[in-house]
């Protein structure tokens, strides 16, 4: 009798796990889109280690140095939520950004796309932890 109860619990747990994975997969499939490309100029006193931490915090991907500046980089922005944009724009380590409205903390409608893809999981804190499990390459 005991093994029957444990077997039923295992089947229920397996079904729930499959349901959760299917839901996350479907959510990713229906919400992925190209990430906008933005430029960020860091303050002169920001160290490379601090910049790397902040890039992870704000979900800035694919860093490309901007010509003629050791402090300005182009990034693909994976989290376009208002709270992330406000935190980025108002952070003391950030000197300047482009393509972000500094009043409404929203992306400009005509901002260019980067090479990365983003999905709703990048904008929901609890899902940020599993977002790297779903990489997306352009053209796939």
Secondary structure, 3 states (H helix, E strand, C coil): CHHHHHHHHHHHHHHHHHHHHHHHHHHHHHHCEEEEEEEEEECCCCCHHHHHHHHHHCCEEEEEECCCCCCEEEEEECCCCHHHHHHHHHCCCEEEECCEECCCCEECCCCCEEEEEECHHHCCHHHHHHHCCCCCCCCC
